[in-house]
Structure formats: structure tokens, C-alpha cells
Amino acid sequence: MYLSFMKSWIFFFFFIAPALAFGQSKPYPQAQTPAATGQIAPDFTLKDQDGKEFRLSDQRGHAVLLYFYRGYW
């Protein structure tokens, strides 16, 4: 029993601990910014959930969050 316990600790210190310590030693890559960042969005018209038309150009000067979802109806 004691030998089995010691084997598990030896395995941990020689294999698991170094992998945890050096596994992510490289920095994360830089985020890629799309080419259209900072550009004015093209105008479009959609129907909202109430059936009214939504035009993006009518919202100029306001913050707009567009949420596209897949409908199953």
C-alpha cells in the first residue's frame, strides 16, 4: 500500500507537475481584428420580432446590439 502511494507521488512530481508548470509557457496569440473594424456598417432593413421594419440608418448616434438567432417556426 505504501509503495503504491509512493509511486503515485513519484509519477505526479516527474510527469504531471512539469506538464502543469511548463505546458502553457508560451503567451497567447494576439487577437485578429477584422478589416472592417471602425468602418461604418452598411445600411439594411429587417423586420423585428413584432413585424415592424428596423432600419440601421435610423439608429445613427445610438448604440445598437444586433442579436441574430435561428428560429424554428
C-alpha positions as CSV (number, residue, x, y, z in Angstrom):
1,M,0.0,0.0,0.0
2,Y,2.8,2.4,0.9
3,L,4.7,1.6,-2.2
4,S,1.6,2.3,-4.4
5,F,1.2,5.6,-2.7
6,M,4.8,6.5,-3.3
7,K,4.6,5.5,-7.0
8,S,1.7,7.9,-7.4
9,W,3.6,10.8,-5.9
10,I,6.7,10.0,-8.0
11,F,4.5,9.9,-11.1
12,F,3.0,13.2,-10.1
13,F,6.3,15.0,-9.5
14,F,8.1,13.7,-12.5
15,F,5.3,13.8,-15.1
16,I,2.2,15.8,-14.1
17,A,3.9,18.7,-12.2
18,P,6.3,19.7,-15.0
19,A,3.5,19.5,-17.6
20,L,1.4,21.8,-15.5
21,A,4.3,24.2,-14.9
22,F,5.6,24.3,-18.5
23,G,2.6,23.4,-20.5
24,Q,1.4,27.0,-21.2
25,S,4.8,28.8,-21.1
26,K,4.1,30.5,-24.5
27,P,2.0,33.6,-24.5
28,Y,-1.4,33.6,-26.1
29,P,-1.5,34.7,-29.7
30,Q,-2.7,38.3,-30.4
31,A,-6.4,38.7,-31.4
32,Q,-7.0,39.2,-35.1
33,T,-9.0,42.3,-35.9
34,P,-11.3,42.1,-38.9
35,A,-10.6,44.6,-41.8
36,A,-14.0,46.3,-41.3
37,T,-13.3,47.4,-37.7
38,G,-14.0,51.1,-37.3
39,Q,-15.9,51.3,-40.6
40,I,-19.5,52.5,-40.9
41,A,-21.8,49.5,-41.2
42,P,-23.8,49.3,-44.5
43,D,-27.5,50.3,-44.2
44,F,-30.0,47.5,-44.1
45,T,-33.7,46.9,-43.3
46,L,-35.0,43.9,-41.3
47,K,-38.3,43.0,-39.7
48,D,-38.1,42.8,-35.9
49,Q,-39.9,40.3,-33.7
50,D,-43.0,42.5,-33.7
51,G,-43.1,42.6,-37.5
52,K,-42.1,46.3,-37.7
53,E,-39.3,47.3,-40.0
54,F,-35.9,48.2,-38.5
55,R,-33.6,50.4,-40.5
56,L,-30.0,50.7,-39.3
57,S,-29.6,54.2,-40.6
58,D,-32.4,55.4,-38.3
59,Q,-30.3,54.4,-35.3
60,R,-27.3,56.6,-36.1
61,G,-25.8,58.1,-33.0
62,H,-27.2,55.3,-30.7
63,A,-25.6,52.1,-29.6
64,V,-27.0,49.1,-31.5
65,L,-26.7,45.5,-30.5
66,L,-27.9,43.0,-33.2
67,Y,-28.8,39.6,-32.0
68,F,-29.3,37.1,-34.8
69,Y,-30.9,33.8,-33.8
70,R,-32.2,30.8,-35.6
71,G,-35.9,30.5,-35.5
72,Y,-37.6,27.1,-35.6
73,W,-41.0,28.1,-36.8
